[in-house]
Amino acid sequence: MAKTVWVASALLYAGVVVWAGFVLPPDGVASHVGLDGTVNGWGTRAGFLGVNAWLALLLLVVMPIVVKAAIRPPATFLNMPNKDYWLAPERRDATVALVSRHLSLLLAATNLLVAAGMYDLVTLTLRGREAIGSWPFFVYIVGALVWAVWFSRRFRLPEGE
C-alpha cells in the first residue's frame, strides 16, 4: 500500500508540473512568498519549470534510489536506533519491510507538500491569491516530528535485551 500511495503522490506532483507548464504566462511567475503570503519574488515560466524539473528529478527518481540504497545490506546508510539488533538476520526482513513502508510514506508526504506549494505558486500567479496556504507545511512538519518520535520509540530494544 505504501508504494501505491507513493506512486499516486508522484503522479499528482508530475501532473502539477505538467499543468503549470500549460497555464503559466511566459513572465511574471510567482517564485517566492513571504510568511505573510505576499509574493516577494518573480521569475519566468522557463525558470520556474526548470527549477521544478530538477526538484521532480530529485524527489521522484533520486530519493527512492537513496531509500533503496539505505536499506540494502549492510545498511551502512540507514541511521536507526539499535541498528545491530533490528538488522540481525532473524529480524532483518521484517525491519527492512517496515522501514521501507514508512520511508515510502514519508517520501509521498514530501511529494504532496511540494505539489501543494507549486500549485499555490501557480494560483498566486494566475489569480493573485493562494489556493491552499501554508497549512500543508505545518501538517508536514508536525507529521514528520510525530513520525520521528514513533520511529525512535519503535526501534528501542525490547525489555530484557
N, C-alpha and C positions, 0 to 999 in steps of 0.2 A: 504494500500500500504506500509506503514512504516514497518509493521510486515513482509510482504513479502520480503522487502529489508533486514531486519534483518536476516530472515531465510536464504536468499541467501548468505549473508556475513558469517553467521555461517557455512554453508555448505562449502563455499570456504575455510574458515580457517581450518575446520576439514579436508578437503581434503589435504591442505598443510601439516598438521601434519602427516597424513597417508602416503602421498607421501614421506616426509622426512624420515619416518621410513624404507622405502624400498630402498632409494637411498644413504643414508649416510653411510660412512665407519664406522667401529667399533670405531676407534680412529682418532684423528686429525680433529675434527669438530670445525669449527669457532664458537666461542661463544660470542665474543665481538669485536666491531670495533671502532676504534678511529674516531675523527672528520674528519681526512684526508682520511678515507676509508681503512686504514691499519688494518688488523686483529691483535689485541693485546691480545687475549685470546683464548685458545683452550680447548677442552674437549672431552668427549666421546659421541657416539650416544645415549647411555642409559641416560647419564646425560642431554643431550640436549632435548631428548624426555620427560624425567621426568619433567624437568622444564616447558616445553611447555604443558605437560598434565595438570599440576596444573594451568597454566595460562589459558588453554582452559576451565577447570572446572570453574574458576573464571569468565571468560568472557561469557561463553555460558550457565552457569547454575546460578551462584550466582548473577551476575549483573542484569539479568532480574527479579529475585526474589526481589532484592533490589528496583528496579524501581516500581514493583507492590506494594510492601510494602509502598513505599514513597507516592504513590497517593491514597492509601486506606484511608477511614475515620479513624481518624480525620486528617490525613495527617500531623502528627507532624514531620515527617522526611523530608517533602518537604519544601525546602527553596526557596521562591519566593517573589518578591515584592508584597506588598498589599494582602497578602495571605487571610486575613479575607474577603476582598471584593470579590476576584475572586473565593473563595470557598464557598460563600454564597449559600444557597440551589438553588436559581433561576439561578445561573451561574455555579454551580459545575460540572455538566455533561459535558458541553462544554469545560470548563477549563481542566478537567481531560483528556478528549479525546485529546485536543491539546497538553498538556504536555506529555502525553503518546506517541503520534506520534513522537514528537520531541526527546524525550529521546530514543525511539527505533532507530531513525536515527542516533543519537549520538553514541549509542552502536554499530550500524552497521559500522559506520566510524571507531570506535576503533577496531572492528574485522578486518576490511580491513587493518588498519595500522599495526597491529600485524602480520597478514598473510604476508604482504609485507616485513616486517622486517625478518620474519622467512624464507621466500623464498630467500631473499638476503643472509642470513647466509648460507643456503644450497648451493646456487650457488657459493658463495665465497669458500666454502669447496671443491666443485666439480671442479670448473673452475678457481679459483684464482682471480675472479673479480665479482663485484656487477652486478646484472642484472637490478636493479631498482634505487638504490642510495638513497639519503636522501630526495628527493623531497616529498615523501608521508608524512614524518614527518612535513615538513614545511606547506604543504597543510592542514594537520590535525590541526596544531596549529592555522593557520590563520582561518580555518573554525570554530574551537571551539571558538575563540575570536569573530568572527562575530556572531555566534550563541548566545554567552553570552550577547552581546550588544543587539541583537534582542530580546532575552528573557526578559531582564530587561526593555527594552522600550515597549515591547508588553503588559506587565502587570503593566504599570503605571495606576494610577487612571484616569478615564475619566474626561474631563472638567466638573466642577460643582459638583464633588463628594467629 
